[in-house]
Amino acid sequence: MLLPALALLVAFTHYPAVATFIDSFMSTPKGNRPSTFVGLENYRIMVEDPIFWQSFRNNLWFALATIPLSVGLALAMALWVNARLSGQAFLRMAYFTPTVLPMIAVANIWLFFYTPTYGLLEQIGGMFGFPSHNWLGDKSTALGAITMVAIWKEAGFFMIFYLAALQGINPSLREAAAIEGAGRWFFFRRVLWPLLMPTTIFVLVNAVINAFRMVDHVVVMTRGGPDNATSLLLFHLYEVGFRYWDTGYAAAITVVLLVVLASVALAQFFLMDRKAHY
């Protein structure tokens, strides 16, 4: 019974990972010239590549912004729609709608928001007398504009996990806290938040992975510009591997990206799991 799933896992996960690791030490085959072993040459090129380091810094800032904001917003929305209020079903649907939209469609929607002169943000800003601004064409605002799209897209997805966790908590805990005179903030900090920690660990791991695998919005909205201001690691990997067809260097970037993601995920599990209450 395990053989079909194991075969698919080996064929599409483990074998490509091992093959990519081996390819990172090989040169790129060109024409009749096969690939040859070059050792750490691809990693040396990566260390000396200024675009790689700029993409790495961009990705760090992107992750530092999207992870806490999307997770915090998801928790706030889950707490709100979990309460008894009118229009609860509509609110849940509205919050979750961005999640089910295709990423390409989301990028095109926000392209209209950011379009200079006649975009939605420009029209709203013009009503208050603000000058026109090219949000995606300015190096100082392009990465922030991409970050807002990611937060808008992911917060509703994470909200579903928090909402499911909140609905699984025994209501008698709230009643007992109210009898003891605990306020809402005290109840959240000392009861709800510790009970939500397993969900938070799961959400944070997914948020980190999503922050480092973002590429769709970048391809549609900016293509890494202006002047590589929105180039993220996976987009740089895509450019190297499929535009310049340097498979050896692309494999080296892939290995580094996987090591970074694995290290962060393991650190989250080992450091935060101690505070989780199952």
Secondary structure, DSSP 8 states (H G I E B T S, - for coil): --HHHHHHHIIIIIHHHHHHHHHTTB---BTTB---B-TTHHHHHHHT-HHHHHHHHHHHHHHHHHHHHHHHHHHHHHHHHHS--TTHHHHHHHHHHHHHS-HHHHHHHHHHHH-TTTSHHHHHHHHTT-----TTTSHHHHHHHHHHHHHHHHHHHHHHHHHHHHHTS-HHHHHHHHHTT--HHHHIIIIIHHHTHHHHHHHHHHHHHHHHS--HHHHHHTTT-STTTT--HHHHHHIIIIIS--HHHHHHHHHHHHHHHHHHHHHHHHHHGGG---
